[in-house]
Amino acid sequence: MEHTLDQAVAYAKGIHQKGECEKAIHIYRRVLERNPEHVEALTYLGVAYWQTNKLEKAKNFLEKAVQVAPRSQSALANLASVSSALGNHEKALQCYDRLVHLRPKFVIAHYNRGMVLKRLNRLVEAKKCFLYAITLTENSCEAGFGTNAETSKLRGELLDELFRVLHALGARARITDLFRQYSKEMFPIVDPEFDNRYLQGLDATFTAPAPLRRRNRFHFLIKQLENVLGLSGLIAECGCFRGLSSYLLCHRLLQHDSSFTGAGYQIFDSFAGLSQPSESDIFFLDETDTVTRPDSNQVAVGKYAAKLEDVKHSLYQFPEIEYFPGWIPTAFPKSKKKRYRLVHVDVDLYQPTKDCFEYFWPRLVPGGVIVCDDYNWPGAERAVKEFCQSVGTSYDVSPYGQACFQTLRAV
Ligand SMILES: C[S@@+](CC[C@H](N)C(=O)[O-])C[C@H]1O[C@@H](n2cnc3c(N)ncnc32)[C@H](O)[C@@H]1O
């Protein structure tokens, strides 16, 4: 009989993997009627309930699976995830402890264990966990992990978590050391002078160096500034959050002109975070008609709110910066006289991004540049495409997801 039950479970797993959860659930249950301790049926039934959002049921079947087979890695790993999703982080931690005991080089188990420790605010232990998992990825075959690209992605994610924890622990010196250690691997262009400034900017703006690769976007932005240093005109940033990009831009201007104290630099921000997303920010059809949706947490109204006073404090060396607190486009001055050489648009959403383009494009000097940080956000991508088409200009996309377009240079 057991052989027939195993065959039934194998068949159910096949349809389960094709997404037919309800049908699979029916078969797993039938198997369990015949053998209530069939570990695979218990485990996959738990997984199927989890996938159909029935977390309590999922937990019950996975607990039973672990009871029957305390060394089942699959049952333990899934019970850990479901417990975590139910907010029972202590229980999840127990499962991960057992899992790493059974399989000490299981990178994902160490990664998830670190995430649970982080949620429990046991940051020193979480740090150790991420560090250990990173060392395991150095020998991906031994760690039983997939392709080089997958390993590199995983290493990047682990490093990001490690840096978040180090930031929360206030471990500045360790951040600097590790940042330098991993810069060759994570940054296509190593630039020690820029990186020193970047680390100072992170400190000044109380920002975590995570995601680590975000540094590449800032590096690219500074290169765009360098291209317009020979032009005259104002520089504006729309969307400053805590001021990190403005810190880097202003310090580069100071390096170029030691008397620079902020004159000619403008900051536009609500200082109340993101505005209301529109339909374009939530759904977007790409060329293959695939709907993409940014993480709903990312488009939350009010996200990235920072206080004007804190930004001024971080940029204290530049007291002549002009601040325009308020919602875009209302906060834009009506005057048509001002001219700009560089505008950094980093407001994430469709409508304010488009409003920025409409306001600044006719105000650019010849050769002036608009850099939009958010081409990897559906609404901003749409704003770039629509706007550039409407004014008949082309745009480039950086390897890090920023879009740039510029007016023709004078000859
Ligand atoms: C991703 S953050 C900018 C990050 C920043 N450039 C940095 O270096 O960290 C987005 C910013 O856009 C601002 N913002 C979003 N929508 C806005 C709107 N409609 N008007 C004004 N500011 C807005 C938010 O307050 C937030 O500071």
The ligand as an SDF file (V2000), in Angstrom:
LIG
                    3D

 27 29  0  0  0  0  0  0  0  0999 V2000
   13.6160   57.8300   -2.8510 C   0  0  0  0  0  0  0  0  0  0  0  0
   13.5080   59.2820   -1.9890 S   0  0  0  0  0  0  0  0  0  0  0  0
   14.8490   60.2290   -2.6040 C   0  0  0  0  0  0  0  0  0  0  0  0
   16.1930   59.6480   -2.2400 C   0  0  0  0  0  0  0  0  0  0  0  0
   17.3240   60.6320   -2.2730 C   0  0  0  0  0  0  0  0  0  0  0  0
   17.5840   61.1770   -3.5730 N   0  0  0  0  0  0  0  0  0  0  0  0
   18.6010   60.0430   -1.6490 C   0  0  0  0  0  0  0  0  0  0  0  0
   19.6530   60.4050   -2.0130 O   0  0  0  0  0  0  0  0  0  0  0  0
   18.5250   59.2220   -0.7440 O   0  0  0  0  0  0  0  0  0  0  0  0
   12.0990   60.0650   -2.7070 C   0  0  0  0  0  0  0  0  0  0  0  0
   11.8500   61.4710   -2.2190 C   0  0  0  0  0  0  0  0  0  0  0  0
   10.8440   62.0610   -3.0390 O   0  0  0  0  0  0  0  0  0  0  0  0
   10.0160   62.8900   -2.2280 C   0  0  0  0  0  0  0  0  0  0  0  0
    8.7180   63.0070   -2.9370 N   0  0  0  0  0  0  0  0  0  0  0  0
    7.9810   62.0040   -3.4660 C   0  0  0  0  0  0  0  0  0  0  0  0
    6.8670   62.4830   -4.0700 N   0  0  0  0  0  0  0  0  0  0  0  0
    6.9260   63.8290   -3.9490 C   0  0  0  0  0  0  0  0  0  0  0  0
    6.0770   64.8980   -4.3880 C   0  0  0  0  0  0  0  0  0  0  0  0
    4.9380   64.6720   -5.0730 N   0  0  0  0  0  0  0  0  0  0  0  0
    6.4430   66.1620   -4.0830 N   0  0  0  0  0  0  0  0  0  0  0  0
    7.5790   66.4140   -3.3980 C   0  0  0  0  0  0  0  0  0  0  0  0
    8.4250   65.4360   -2.9560 N   0  0  0  0  0  0  0  0  0  0  0  0
    8.0990   64.1740   -3.2310 C   0  0  0  0  0  0  0  0  0  0  0  0
    9.9420   62.1500   -0.9050 C   0  0  0  0  0  0  0  0  0  0  0  0
    9.6500   63.0230    0.1670 O   0  0  0  0  0  0  0  0  0  0  0  0
   11.3630   61.5660   -0.7890 C   0  0  0  0  0  0  0  0  0  0  0  0
   12.2150   62.4340   -0.0770 O   0  0  0  0  0  0  0  0  0  0  0  0
  1  2  1  0
  2  3  1  0
  2 10  1  0
  3  4  1  0
  4  5  1  0
  5  6  1  0
  5  7  1  0
  7  8  2  0
  7  9  1  0
 10 11  1  0
 11 12  1  0
 11 26  1  0
 12 13  1  0
 13 14  1  0
 13 24  1  0
 14 15  1  0
 14 23  1  0
 15 16  2  0
 16 17  1  0
 17 18  1  0
 17 23  2  0
 18 19  1  0
 18 20  2  0
 20 21  1  0
 21 22  2  0
 22 23  1  0
 24 25  1  0
 24 26  1  0
 26 27  1  0
M  CHG  2   2   1   9  -1
M  END
$$$$
